[in-house]
Amino acid sequence: MHIHCLGINHHTASVSLREKLAFNDDQIQSALARQGCGIGMSISTEMIILSTCNRVEIYVISSSTSSVELEIFLSDIHDIPREELAPHLYHHLDQDAIEHLLRVAAGLNSLVLGEPQILGQVTHALQLARGQNTVGPILSRLFQTAIHAGKRARTETLIGRNPSSVSSLAASVAEKTVIAIEKAQIVVLGAGEMAELAVEALRKRGAMKILVVNRTLDRALALAERWGAETSTFEQLATALTRADILIASTGAPHTIIHVPQVEKTLKDRAERPLVMIDIAVPRDIDADVGDLPGVNLFNMDGLNTQLEDSLAKRSAEVPHVESILFEEKAHYNDYLASLDMLPLIANLREQAESIRQLELSKTLRRLPDLEDRDRKRIEALTQALVKKLVDAPIRRLRSEASNEQAPQYATVARALFDIPETPRSS
């Protein structure tokens, strides 16, 4: 079986294509639920979908080395011609797929080097797949290894010091576009994780006048209460924009919600005051044409790339240290993969030992019909302890040699010594 990763990210596709391919949680669950019949028999029941602002990646276990079925699956799910997707897709197989996920979890492949949000997103992707029962021993352990590697990278190196997530980057852009951020009127549109991170980053930079606008007022109130902000309903957005110096948009809407006509109307009431609009949502919240209006300075996810140079330089020095951690974690995972080949033999050895124990115990107890129940239990416990001690040493040796080049020879010798028949290999 082979480990596959098929995806797109900010290196291979524009925000306009990425937003077309983005999954929300419901869509991920639906895709996972249909995966068995949607991409052919060569795909196993293991699948995890990772979808963030800057990447969509599908991890699967397959008997094939081809990515064609996965490409068709992604194309069908989003109703986008495969020919349109293909030039922007990347496909990693086996060791490359393992290394890729480790780098993703460590923040080495993020838009902002070392950003911390990806670690939570990788964890969430694993949880969603577990909820749909589409993970098995290979992908579950791979994602757990990646999460552990990501945590090590952030605790053992400086890659995550003063992390610049997309949200904090938006706050940094906001700070640079006004004379005094503590006096600026800032509207945050949305109340999800990215919006909250933006509010947190703004507060750390000294912003005092933050208004959270959201369709669901309860979520806005909860966010505002945590960070000492004010709230307003979505219906009052036009009024809020009239007073705002900065808008940071980060909703989960499936389409743009701010268009040229409503912004034009707002600008008429602003007495020629400039308006900074920062769109960190995927799909985009703000129509790109809004940026052409006089008096509007619009930043979106693609434009934020140009703001990353300072934080990138400080984090780049930590990359070799992080890569050494990933090298260790990859080796541990490969040891685990190798041990999977030994599991059938180990299981056979235990089953055989237990079968012999039960047979001999039964013979002995039949010869002792007057034995009290308490003594029967003691004898059974004794036989269990003896068998466990006898098989523990060979089992430990088989596990320790699983990643050795001579592992097949060890397995052959063990089967011969213990008279265990060969287990047919699955394709």
C-alpha positions as a LaTeX table, in Angstrom:
\begin{tabular}{lrrr}
\hline
Residue & $x$ (\AA) & $y$ (\AA) & $z$ (\AA) \\
\hline
Met1 & 0.00 & 0.00 & 0.00 \\
His2 & 1.15 & 3.55 & $-0.73$ \\
Ile3 & 0.75 & 6.86 & 1.08 \\
His4 & $-0.55$ & 9.64 & $-1.18$ \\
Cys5 & $-0.87$ & 13.40 & $-0.74$ \\
Leu6 & $-2.65$ & 15.35 & $-3.47$ \\
Gly7 & $-3.17$ & 19.07 & $-3.06$ \\
Ile8 & $-2.83$ & 22.70 & $-3.96$ \\
Asn9 & $-1.45$ & 25.56 & $-1.90$ \\
His10 & $-0.43$ & 29.20 & $-2.10$ \\
His11 & 2.68 & 28.25 & $-4.07$ \\
Thr12 & 0.76 & 26.51 & $-6.87$ \\
Ala13 & $-2.60$ & 28.28 & $-7.12$ \\
Ser14 & $-4.09$ & 31.75 & $-6.77$ \\
Val15 & $-6.57$ & 32.58 & $-4.05$ \\
Ser16 & $-9.39$ & 32.51 & $-6.62$ \\
Leu17 & $-8.74$ & 28.81 & $-7.35$ \\
Arg18 & $-8.00$ & 27.91 & $-3.75$ \\
Glu19 & $-11.32$ & 29.34 & $-2.62$ \\
Lys20 & $-13.13$ & 27.18 & $-5.19$ \\
Leu21 & $-11.50$ & 24.07 & $-3.72$ \\
Ala22 & $-11.83$ & 25.00 & $-0.05$ \\
Phe23 & $-13.79$ & 22.59 & 2.18 \\
Asn24 & $-15.75$ & 23.52 & 5.28 \\
Asp25 & $-16.27$ & 20.87 & 7.97 \\
Asp26 & $-19.60$ & 19.68 & 6.57 \\
Gln27 & $-18.10$ & 19.31 & 3.10 \\
Ile28 & $-15.14$ & 17.37 & 4.49 \\
Gln29 & $-17.44$ & 15.00 & 6.34 \\
Ser30 & $-19.56$ & 14.52 & 3.22 \\
Ala31 & $-16.48$ & 13.86 & 1.06 \\
Leu32 & $-15.09$ & 11.38 & 3.58 \\
Ala33 & $-18.45$ & 9.61 & 3.74 \\
Arg34 & $-18.54$ & 9.08 & $-0.02$ \\
Gln35 & $-14.87$ & 8.33 & $-0.57$ \\
Gly36 & $-15.30$ & 4.56 & $-0.70$ \\
Cys37 & $-17.47$ & 4.64 & $-3.81$ \\
Gly38 & $-16.17$ & 7.90 & $-5.22$ \\
Ile39 & $-12.59$ & 7.13 & $-6.17$ \\
Gly40 & $-12.36$ & 3.51 & $-7.08$ \\
Met41 & $-11.32$ & 0.23 & $-5.53$ \\
Ser42 & $-7.61$ & 1.04 & $-5.41$ \\
Ile43 & $-8.23$ & 3.56 & $-2.63$ \\
Ser44 & $-8.43$ & 2.08 & 0.84 \\
Thr45 & $-10.71$ & 3.20 & 3.64 \\
Glu46 & $-8.03$ & 5.57 & 4.97 \\
Met47 & $-8.52$ & 9.20 & 3.98 \\
Ile48 & $-7.91$ & 12.56 & 5.66 \\
Ile49 & $-8.71$ & 15.96 & 4.13 \\
Leu50 & $-6.77$ & 19.02 & 5.29 \\
Ser51 & $-8.33$ & 22.33 & 4.21 \\
Thr52 & $-7.03$ & 25.73 & 5.34 \\
Cys53 & $-6.90$ & 29.24 & 3.94 \\
Asn54 & $-3.79$ & 28.44 & 1.96 \\
Arg55 & $-4.00$ & 24.74 & 1.14 \\
Val56 & $-6.28$ & 21.84 & 0.34 \\
Glu57 & $-4.67$ & 18.41 & 0.68 \\
Ile58 & $-6.09$ & 14.90 & 0.52 \\
Tyr59 & $-4.17$ & 12.07 & 2.17 \\
Val60 & $-5.07$ & 8.48 & 1.29 \\
Ile61 & $-3.70$ & 4.96 & 1.36 \\
Ser62 & $-3.84$ & 3.21 & $-2.01$ \\
Ser63 & $-2.54$ & 0.10 & $-3.71$ \\
Ser64 & $-1.88$ & 2.25 & $-6.79$ \\
Thr65 & 0.93 & 4.75 & $-7.32$ \\
Ser66 & $-1.19$ & 6.89 & $-9.65$ \\
Ser67 & $-2.92$ & 10.11 & $-8.59$ \\
Val68 & $-5.54$ & 9.98 & $-11.36$ \\
Glu69 & $-8.39$ & 8.67 & $-9.20$ \\
Leu70 & $-7.70$ & 11.31 & $-6.56$ \\
Glu71 & $-7.69$ & 14.06 & $-9.17$ \\
Ile72 & $-11.04$ & 12.84 & $-10.48$ \\
Phe73 & $-12.39$ & 12.70 & $-6.92$ \\
Leu74 & $-11.37$ & 16.31 & $-6.21$ \\
Ser75 & $-12.72$ & 17.43 & $-9.58$ \\
Asp76 & $-16.08$ & 15.72 & $-9.00$ \\
Ile77 & $-16.46$ & 16.98 & $-5.44$ \\
His78 & $-16.12$ & 20.63 & $-6.51$ \\
Asp79 & $-17.51$ & 20.27 & $-10.04$ \\
Ile80 & $-14.36$ & 21.72 & $-11.61$ \\
Pro81 & $-12.89$ & 20.15 & $-14.77$ \\
Arg82 & $-9.85$ & 18.04 & $-14.01$ \\
Glu83 & $-7.99$ & 19.75 & $-16.85$ \\
Glu84 & $-8.42$ & 23.07 & $-15.04$ \\
Leu85 & $-7.06$ & 21.67 & $-11.77$ \\
Ala86 & $-4.20$ & 19.52 & $-13.02$ \\
Pro87 & $-1.59$ & 22.27 & $-13.67$ \\
His88 & $-1.95$ & 23.51 & $-10.09$ \\
Leu89 & $-1.92$ & 20.17 & $-8.26$ \\
Tyr90 & 1.04 & 18.51 & $-6.59$ \\
His91 & 1.27 & 14.81 & $-5.77$ \\
His92 & 3.58 & 13.33 & $-3.13$ \\
Leu93 & 4.00 & 9.58 & $-2.73$ \\
Asp94 & 5.21 & 7.49 & 0.22 \\
Gln95 & 8.37 & 9.02 & 1.75 \\
Asp96 & 7.76 & 12.33 & $-0.01$ \\
Ala97 & 4.20 & 12.41 & 1.37 \\
Ile98 & 5.45 & 11.67 & 4.88 \\
Glu99 & 8.07 & 14.41 & 4.72 \\
His100 & 5.59 & 16.86 & 3.22 \\
Leu101 & 3.08 & 16.47 & 6.06 \\
Leu102 & 5.81 & 16.81 & 8.68 \\
Arg103 & 6.95 & 20.06 & 7.06 \\
Val104 & 3.36 & 21.30 & 6.87 \\
Ala105 & 2.73 & 20.61 & 10.57 \\
Ala106 & 6.00 & 22.29 & 11.54 \\
Gly107 & 5.00 & 25.43 & 9.65 \\
Leu108 & 7.79 & 25.16 & 7.07 \\
Asn109 & 5.33 & 25.20 & 4.15 \\
Ser110 & 3.03 & 27.90 & 5.52 \\
Leu111 & 2.45 & 31.31 & 3.96 \\
Val112 & 4.05 & 32.70 & 7.12 \\
Leu113 & 7.02 & 30.53 & 8.09 \\
Gly114 & 6.44 & 28.90 & 11.46 \\
Glu115 & 2.85 & 30.10 & 11.90 \\
Pro116 & 1.13 & 28.16 & 14.69 \\
Gln117 & $-2.44$ & 27.77 & 13.38 \\
Ile118 & $-1.56$ & 24.94 & 11.00 \\
Leu119 & $-0.84$ & 22.60 & 13.90 \\
Gly120 & $-4.38$ & 22.96 & 15.18 \\
Gln121 & $-5.72$ & 22.55 & 11.66 \\
Val122 & $-3.80$ & 19.29 & 11.17 \\
Thr123 & $-5.20$ & 18.06 & 14.49 \\
His124 & $-8.72$ & 19.05 & 13.45 \\
Ala125 & $-8.37$ & 17.23 & 10.12 \\
Leu126 & $-7.45$ & 14.05 & 11.97 \\
Gln127 & $-10.42$ & 14.45 & 14.32 \\
Leu128 & $-12.85$ & 14.89 & 11.43 \\
Ala129 & $-11.55$ & 11.75 & 9.74 \\
Arg130 & $-11.80$ & 9.79 & 12.98 \\
Gly131 & $-15.41$ & 10.93 & 13.25 \\
Gln132 & $-16.10$ & 9.41 & 9.83 \\
Asn133 & $-14.02$ & 6.27 & 10.53 \\
Thr134 & $-11.74$ & 6.91 & 7.55 \\
Val135 & $-8.43$ & 6.55 & 9.39 \\
Gly136 & $-6.52$ & 3.38 & 10.12 \\
Pro137 & $-3.11$ & 2.56 & 11.55 \\
Ile138 & $-1.09$ & 4.22 & 8.78 \\
Leu139 & $-2.63$ & 7.69 & 8.47 \\
Ser140 & $-3.57$ & 7.94 & 12.13 \\
Arg141 & 0.03 & 7.34 & 13.20 \\
Leu142 & 1.34 & 9.61 & 10.42 \\
Phe143 & $-0.79$ & 12.54 & 11.56 \\
Gln144 & 0.03 & 11.91 & 15.22 \\
Thr145 & 3.72 & 11.92 & 14.30 \\
Ala146 & 3.28 & 15.16 & 12.36 \\
Ile147 & 1.49 & 16.81 & 15.29 \\
His148 & 4.23 & 15.69 & 17.68 \\
Ala149 & 6.90 & 16.97 & 15.28 \\
Gly150 & 5.11 & 20.32 & 15.00 \\
Lys151 & 4.98 & 20.68 & 18.78 \\
Arg152 & 8.67 & 19.84 & 19.08 \\
Ala153 & 9.55 & 22.37 & 16.39 \\
Arg154 & 7.81 & 25.13 & 18.32 \\
Thr155 & 9.17 & 24.22 & 21.76 \\
Glu156 & 12.74 & 23.27 & 20.83 \\
Thr157 & 13.43 & 26.03 & 18.28 \\
Leu158 & 12.61 & 29.71 & 17.77 \\
Ile159 & 10.59 & 29.04 & 14.60 \\
Gly160 & 7.40 & 30.02 & 16.44 \\
Arg161 & 8.69 & 33.00 & 18.40 \\
Asn162 & 6.36 & 35.96 & 17.89 \\
Pro163 & 4.43 & 33.87 & 15.34 \\
Ser164 & 3.03 & 35.76 & 12.38 \\
Ser165 & $-0.17$ & 33.99 & 11.47 \\
Val166 & $-2.23$ & 35.40 & 8.64 \\
Ser167 & $-4.38$ & 37.07 & 11.27 \\
Ser168 & $-1.46$ & 38.68 & 13.08 \\
Leu169 & $-0.01$ & 39.67 & 9.72 \\
Ala170 & $-3.29$ & 41.41 & 8.94 \\
Ala171 & $-3.00$ & 43.23 & 12.26 \\
Ser172 & 0.55 & 44.23 & 11.38 \\
Val173 & $-0.61$ & 45.62 & 8.02 \\
Ala174 & $-3.37$ & 47.50 & 9.81 \\
Glu175 & $-0.88$ & 49.01 & 12.24 \\
Lys176 & 1.36 & 50.22 & 9.41 \\
Thr177 & $-1.47$ & 51.92 & 7.53 \\
Val178 & $-2.58$ & 54.29 & 10.30 \\
Ile179 & $-0.78$ & 56.98 & 12.26 \\
Ala180 & $-1.82$ & 55.64 & 15.68 \\
Ile181 & $-3.49$ & 52.24 & 15.93 \\
Glu182 & $-4.73$ & 53.00 & 19.44 \\
Lys183 & $-6.93$ & 55.74 & 17.97 \\
Ala184 & $-8.05$ & 53.86 & 14.84 \\
Gln185 & $-11.62$ & 52.63 & 14.43 \\
Ile186 & $-11.29$ & 48.97 & 13.44 \\
Val187 & $-14.09$ & 46.70 & 12.25 \\
Val188 & $-13.51$ & 42.94 & 12.34 \\
Leu189 & $-16.02$ & 41.11 & 10.16 \\
Gly190 & $-16.53$ & 37.54 & 11.37 \\
Ala191 & $-16.29$ & 35.78 & 14.72 \\
Gly192 & $-14.42$ & 32.57 & 13.92 \\
Glu193 & $-10.89$ & 31.48 & 14.78 \\
Met194 & $-9.14$ & 33.75 & 12.26 \\
Ala195 & $-11.21$ & 36.74 & 13.35 \\
Glu196 & $-10.42$ & 36.10 & 17.00 \\
Leu197 & $-6.72$ & 35.78 & 16.26 \\
Ala198 & $-6.92$ & 39.11 & 14.44 \\
Val199 & $-8.61$ & 40.76 & 17.43 \\
Glu200 & $-5.99$ & 39.28 & 19.75 \\
Ala201 & $-3.15$ & 40.54 & 17.54 \\
Leu202 & $-4.73$ & 43.99 & 17.29 \\
Arg203 & $-5.06$ & 44.20 & 21.07 \\
Lys204 & $-1.40$ & 43.25 & 21.49 \\
Arg205 & $-0.49$ & 46.12 & 19.16 \\
Gly206 & $-2.46$ & 48.59 & 21.23 \\
Ala207 & $-5.74$ & 48.83 & 19.31 \\
Met208 & $-8.48$ & 50.17 & 21.58 \\
Lys209 & $-11.50$ & 50.68 & 19.30 \\
Ile210 & $-12.49$ & 47.31 & 17.85 \\
Leu211 & $-15.98$ & 46.50 & 16.63 \\
Val212 & $-16.86$ & 42.85 & 15.89 \\
Val213 & $-19.56$ & 42.40 & 13.24 \\
Asn214 & $-21.09$ & 38.99 & 12.62 \\
Arg215 & $-24.30$ & 37.47 & 11.28 \\
Thr216 & $-24.67$ & 35.49 & 14.51 \\
Leu217 & $-24.64$ & 38.08 & 17.27 \\
Asp218 & $-24.10$ & 35.53 & 20.06 \\
Arg219 & $-20.72$ & 34.54 & 18.62 \\
Ala220 & $-19.74$ & 38.18 & 18.19 \\
Leu221 & $-20.72$ & 38.92 & 21.80 \\
Ala222 & $-18.65$ & 35.99 & 23.09 \\
Leu223 & $-15.58$ & 37.09 & 21.13 \\
Ala224 & $-16.01$ & 40.73 & 22.11 \\
Glu225 & $-16.36$ & 39.83 & 25.78 \\
Arg226 & $-13.09$ & 37.90 & 25.73 \\
Trp227 & $-11.16$ & 40.83 & 24.25 \\
Gly228 & $-13.02$ & 43.90 & 25.46 \\
Ala229 & $-14.41$ & 44.81 & 22.04 \\
Glu230 & $-17.80$ & 46.10 & 20.93 \\
Thr231 & $-20.30$ & 44.30 & 18.71 \\
Ser232 & $-22.76$ & 45.02 & 15.96 \\
Thr233 & $-25.06$ & 43.05 & 13.69 \\
Phe234 & $-24.31$ & 42.35 & 10.05 \\
Glu235 & $-27.24$ & 44.56 & 9.08 \\
Gln236 & $-25.37$ & 47.52 & 10.60 \\
Leu237 & $-22.18$ & 46.88 & 8.62 \\
Ala238 & $-22.70$ & 49.87 & 6.30 \\
Thr239 & $-22.97$ & 52.21 & 9.29 \\
Ala240 & $-19.89$ & 50.65 & 10.88 \\
Leu241 & $-17.86$ & 51.12 & 7.68 \\
Thr242 & $-18.80$ & 54.79 & 7.55 \\
Arg243 & $-16.89$ & 55.32 & 10.81 \\
Ala244 & $-14.12$ & 52.74 & 10.30 \\
Asp245 & $-10.49$ & 53.37 & 9.44 \\
Ile246 & $-9.75$ & 49.68 & 8.93 \\
Leu247 & $-11.82$ & 46.61 & 8.05 \\
Ile248 & $-10.47$ & 43.09 & 8.56 \\
Ala249 & $-12.77$ & 40.55 & 6.91 \\
Ser250 & $-12.68$ & 36.89 & 7.93 \\
Thr251 & $-16.06$ & 35.17 & 7.68 \\
Gly252 & $-16.89$ & 31.66 & 6.59 \\
Ala253 & $-19.23$ & 32.83 & 3.84 \\
Pro254 & $-19.12$ & 30.73 & 0.65 \\
His255 & $-19.06$ & 33.85 & $-1.57$ \\
Thr256 & $-18.15$ & 37.54 & $-1.51$ \\
Ile257 & $-20.36$ & 39.61 & 0.79 \\
Ile258 & $-18.93$ & 43.10 & 0.24 \\
His259 & $-19.39$ & 44.54 & $-3.25$ \\
Val260 & $-18.62$ & 47.74 & $-5.11$ \\
Pro261 & $-22.07$ & 49.42 & $-4.85$ \\
Gln262 & $-22.28$ & 49.21 & $-1.05$ \\
Val263 & $-18.70$ & 50.44 & $-0.61$ \\
Glu264 & $-19.31$ & 53.31 & $-3.05$ \\
Lys265 & $-22.28$ & 54.34 & $-0.95$ \\
Thr266 & $-20.19$ & 54.16 & 2.21 \\
Leu267 & $-17.40$ & 56.27 & 0.71 \\
Lys268 & $-19.84$ & 59.12 & 0.01 \\
Asp269 & $-20.46$ & 59.41 & 3.75 \\
Arg270 & $-16.80$ & 59.33 & 4.78 \\
Ala271 & $-15.72$ & 62.83 & 3.79 \\
Glu272 & $-12.86$ & 61.47 & 1.65 \\
Arg273 & $-11.31$ & 59.59 & 4.58 \\
Pro274 & $-9.33$ & 56.59 & 3.25 \\
Leu275 & $-10.51$ & 53.08 & 4.11 \\
Val276 & $-8.12$ & 50.17 & 4.55 \\
Met277 & $-9.73$ & 46.79 & 3.84 \\
Ile278 & $-7.86$ & 43.57 & 4.64 \\
Asp279 & $-9.49$ & 40.37 & 3.38 \\
Ile280 & $-8.09$ & 37.21 & 4.98 \\
Ala281 & $-11.10$ & 35.01 & 4.20 \\
Val282 & $-11.07$ & 32.05 & 1.81 \\
Pro283 & $-13.32$ & 32.24 & $-0.15$ \\
Arg284 & $-12.86$ & 36.01 & $-0.30$ \\
Asp285 & $-15.30$ & 38.25 & 1.56 \\
Ile286 & $-14.56$ & 41.36 & $-0.50$ \\
Asp287 & $-15.03$ & 41.68 & $-4.26$ \\
Ala288 & $-11.62$ & 42.32 & $-5.83$ \\
Asp289 & $-13.05$ & 45.26 & $-7.80$ \\
Val290 & $-13.54$ & 47.13 & $-4.52$ \\
Gly291 & $-9.79$ & 47.72 & $-4.51$ \\
Asp292 & $-10.12$ & 49.89 & $-7.62$ \\
Leu293 & $-12.31$ & 52.44 & $-5.85$ \\
Pro294 & $-10.62$ & 55.74 & $-4.98$ \\
Gly295 & $-9.97$ & 56.01 & $-1.27$ \\
Val296 & $-9.86$ & 52.24 & $-0.73$ \\
Asn297 & $-6.66$ & 50.32 & $-0.03$ \\
Leu298 & $-7.51$ & 46.61 & $-0.35$ \\
Phe299 & $-5.22$ & 43.78 & 0.77 \\
Asn300 & $-6.13$ & 40.13 & 0.15 \\
Met301 & $-4.41$ & 36.82 & 0.79 \\
Asp302 & $-2.28$ & 37.03 & $-2.35$ \\
Gly303 & $-1.25$ & 40.60 & $-1.61$ \\
Leu304 & $-0.17$ & 39.71 & 1.92 \\
Asn305 & 2.71 & 37.71 & 0.46 \\
Thr306 & 4.59 & 40.95 & $-0.04$ \\
Gln307 & 4.37 & 41.74 & 3.68 \\
Leu308 & 6.17 & 38.62 & 4.87 \\
Glu309 & 9.83 & 39.49 & 4.32 \\
Asp310 & 10.65 & 40.70 & 7.84 \\
Ser311 & 9.26 & 37.72 & 9.73 \\
Leu312 & 10.62 & 35.30 & 7.13 \\
Ala313 & 14.20 & 36.49 & 7.61 \\
Lys314 & 14.03 & 35.98 & 11.39 \\
Arg315 & 12.58 & 32.50 & 11.10 \\
Ser316 & 14.72 & 31.21 & 8.25 \\
Ala317 & 17.71 & 30.76 & 10.55 \\
Glu318 & 15.73 & 28.18 & 12.54 \\
Val319 & 14.84 & 25.99 & 9.56 \\
Pro320 & 17.90 & 23.66 & 9.76 \\
His321 & 17.16 & 22.94 & 13.44 \\
Val322 & 13.52 & 22.19 & 12.64 \\
Glu323 & 14.53 & 19.93 & 9.76 \\
Ser324 & 16.74 & 17.89 & 12.08 \\
Ile325 & 13.70 & 17.31 & 14.31 \\
Leu326 & 11.63 & 16.27 & 11.32 \\
Phe327 & 14.38 & 13.87 & 10.24 \\
Glu328 & 14.18 & 12.15 & 13.65 \\
Glu329 & 10.39 & 11.97 & 13.61 \\
Lys330 & 10.33 & 10.60 & 10.08 \\
Ala331 & 12.75 & 7.85 & 11.13 \\
His332 & 10.51 & 6.95 & 14.07 \\
Tyr333 & 7.50 & 6.76 & 11.77 \\
Asn334 & 9.34 & 4.57 & 9.29 \\
Asp335 & 10.27 & 2.24 & 12.16 \\
Tyr336 & 6.56 & 2.04 & 12.95 \\
Leu337 & 5.70 & 1.26 & 9.32 \\
Ala338 & 8.29 & $-1.49$ & 9.31 \\
Ser339 & 6.85 & $-2.92$ & 12.53 \\
Leu340 & 3.47 & $-3.30$ & 10.82 \\
Asp341 & 4.95 & $-6.07$ & 8.68 \\
Met342 & 5.86 & $-7.93$ & 11.88 \\
Leu343 & 2.43 & $-7.58$ & 13.48 \\
Pro344 & 0.85 & $-10.65$ & 11.81 \\
Leu345 & 3.80 & $-12.80$ & 12.89 \\
Ile346 & 3.65 & $-11.45$ & 16.45 \\
Ala347 & $-0.10$ & $-12.06$ & 16.56 \\
Asn348 & 0.42 & $-15.61$ & 15.24 \\
Leu349 & 3.06 & $-16.26$ & 17.90 \\
Arg350 & 0.79 & $-15.09$ & 20.69 \\
Glu351 & $-2.18$ & $-17.07$ & 19.34 \\
Gln352 & $-0.09$ & $-20.23$ & 19.09 \\
Ala353 & 1.28 & $-19.82$ & 22.61 \\
Glu354 & $-2.19$ & $-19.20$ & 24.01 \\
Ser355 & $-3.59$ & $-22.22$ & 22.17 \\
Ile356 & $-0.88$ & $-24.46$ & 23.63 \\
Arg357 & $-1.44$ & $-23.01$ & 27.10 \\
Gln358 & $-5.17$ & $-23.66$ & 27.02 \\
Leu359 & $-4.70$ & $-27.20$ & 25.66 \\
Glu360 & $-2.16$ & $-28.22$ & 28.31 \\
Leu361 & $-4.07$ & $-26.48$ & 31.09 \\
Ser362 & $-7.23$ & $-28.35$ & 30.12 \\
Lys363 & $-5.38$ & $-31.68$ & 30.21 \\
Thr364 & $-3.97$ & $-30.96$ & 33.65 \\
Leu365 & $-7.25$ & $-29.79$ & 35.16 \\
Arg366 & $-9.04$ & $-32.91$ & 33.91 \\
Arg367 & $-6.59$ & $-34.99$ & 35.95 \\
Leu368 & $-7.39$ & $-32.92$ & 39.05 \\
Pro369 & $-11.20$ & $-33.06$ & 39.31 \\
Asp370 & $-11.22$ & $-32.33$ & 43.05 \\
Leu371 & $-9.23$ & $-29.11$ & 42.73 \\
Glu372 & $-10.88$ & $-26.13$ & 44.38 \\
Asp373 & $-11.92$ & $-23.22$ & 42.18 \\
Arg374 & $-9.45$ & $-20.92$ & 43.93 \\
Asp375 & $-6.56$ & $-23.25$ & 43.09 \\
Arg376 & $-7.76$ & $-23.62$ & 39.49 \\
Lys377 & $-7.56$ & $-19.86$ & 39.09 \\
Arg378 & $-4.07$ & $-19.82$ & 40.60 \\
Ile379 & $-2.87$ & $-22.48$ & 38.17 \\
Glu380 & $-4.40$ & $-20.62$ & 35.23 \\
Ala381 & $-2.72$ & $-17.38$ & 36.32 \\
Leu382 & 0.59 & $-19.25$ & 36.60 \\
Thr383 & 0.31 & $-20.63$ & 33.05 \\
Gln384 & $-0.57$ & $-17.18$ & 31.70 \\
Ala385 & 2.47 & $-15.65$ & 33.41 \\
Leu386 & 4.78 & $-18.38$ & 32.11 \\
Val387 & 3.57 & $-18.04$ & 28.53 \\
Lys388 & 3.86 & $-14.25$ & 28.65 \\
Lys389 & 7.45 & $-14.42$ & 29.87 \\
Leu390 & 8.37 & $-17.03$ & 27.27 \\
Val391 & 7.06 & $-15.05$ & 24.28 \\
Asp392 & 7.95 & $-11.54$ & 25.46 \\
Ala393 & 11.66 & $-11.83$ & 24.58 \\
Pro394 & 11.18 & $-13.03$ & 20.98 \\
Ile395 & 8.40 & $-10.49$ & 20.44 \\
Arg396 & 10.62 & $-7.64$ & 21.65 \\
Arg397 & 13.40 & $-8.83$ & 19.35 \\
Leu398 & 11.07 & $-9.06$ & 16.36 \\
Arg399 & 9.87 & $-5.51$ & 16.99 \\
Ser400 & 13.37 & $-4.13$ & 17.42 \\
Glu401 & 14.52 & $-5.77$ & 14.18 \\
Ala402 & 11.45 & $-4.70$ & 12.18 \\
Ser403 & 13.26 & $-1.78$ & 10.54 \\
Asn404 & 16.42 & $-3.80$ & 9.95 \\
Glu405 & 17.29 & $-4.75$ & 6.37 \\
Gln406 & 17.39 & $-8.37$ & 7.53 \\
Ala407 & 13.89 & $-8.25$ & 9.05 \\
Pro408 & 12.47 & $-10.73$ & 6.48 \\
Gln409 & 15.16 & $-13.24$ & 7.45 \\
Tyr410 & 14.36 & $-12.78$ & 11.16 \\
Ala411 & 10.69 & $-13.39$ & 10.40 \\
Thr412 & 11.48 & $-16.54$ & 8.40 \\
Val413 & 13.64 & $-17.95$ & 11.20 \\
Ala414 & 11.00 & $-17.14$ & 13.81 \\
Arg415 & 8.28 & $-18.89$ & 11.81 \\
Ala416 & 10.50 & $-21.93$ & 11.40 \\
Leu417 & 11.48 & $-22.09$ & 15.09 \\
Phe418 & 7.91 & $-21.75$ & 16.33 \\
Asp419 & 6.33 & $-23.72$ & 13.46 \\
Ile420 & 4.14 & $-20.79$ & 12.38 \\
Pro421 & 2.87 & $-20.91$ & 8.77 \\
Glu422 & 3.47 & $-17.95$ & 6.45 \\
Thr423 & 0.67 & $-15.37$ & 6.46 \\
Pro424 & $-0.46$ & $-14.38$ & 2.93 \\
Arg425 & 0.49 & $-10.75$ & 2.19 \\
Ser426 & $-2.26$ & $-8.33$ & 1.23 \\
Ser427 & $-1.72$ & $-6.43$ & $-2.00$ \\
\hline
\end{tabular}
